[in-house]
Amino acid sequence: MTWPFLLFLALELAVFGWWTLLTLRVTSRLVGDAAKRAGRLLPGPSSVLSSMSDWVRDPSESAARRALAGSTALMATLFLISNYA
């Protein structure tokens, strides 16, 4: 293994870790909101979909949406580069 390959692998790992943290943060917020809306610990699909719709439309969450979309696009790009380069 050469050092450029190892650096690229480290970059992929860092982006994947960041994406994982963002995804867990968003998912836990959505499930928490859905549980409050449903009034029970395990919300149904309609409560979760309503929470997702509210999250997508909430202007205060635009930074989180952009970060999640950007890290998803970057991760997909890095994985495609590693598969075809």
N, C-alpha and C positions, 0 to 999 in steps of 0.2 A: 504494500500500500504506500502510495506516495503522499506527501504532505498536502498537496492541493485537494486530493480526494478526502483526506481526513478533515480538512477545513470545511469542505462542502458538506460532509456528513455531520459535522458539528453544527453547521448552520441549519441543516434540516432538523436536527434534534431540537435546537433552540426554537425554531418556528413551530414545530409540532408541540413542544411544551407550552408555548405561549397560547397557541390555538386551543389546547386542552383546557388551560385555565380559563380562558374566555368562554369556552363552551360550557364548562361546569358552572361558571358564574351566571350565565344567562339562563341555563336550564333550571338551576335552583331557584332563581328569581321567578321564572315563569310558573314552576310548580307551586311555589309558595303563594303567589298571587291567585292561582287557580284554586288552591286549597282554601284560601280565605273566601273566595267567591262562592265556592260550593258549600262551605261550612263543615267540611270533613277533611280528614287527613289525606285520603286518596281521592283526588278529584276525577271526575269522568272526562271523556273526550271533549264534550261541549265546553266545559269550564277551561280546559287547557287551550282549546282553539280560540276562545274568547280572550284569554290572557295573551296568547301569541298575537292576536290582532291588535290588542291594546298596545303591546310592546312595539310592534312595527310602526304604529301611528304616533307614539309618544315622542314629542320633540326633545325631551330631556335625555332620551336614550339614543339619540342619533350618533353620539361618539362611540357608544358600545356597538351599535350596528355597523358603523364604518370599520371599526377595529376588527370585528369578527369577519366581515366580508373581505377586508384586505388581507387578513392572516390566512383565510381560506384560499383566496386566490394565490397568494405567495406560496403556500404549502403545495397547492396543486401544481404550480409552475415548477417548483423545485423537484417535486417527484417526477414530473414529466421529463425534466432535464436529466435527472439521474437515470431514468429508464432508457432514454434514447441517445444519450451522449456517450 
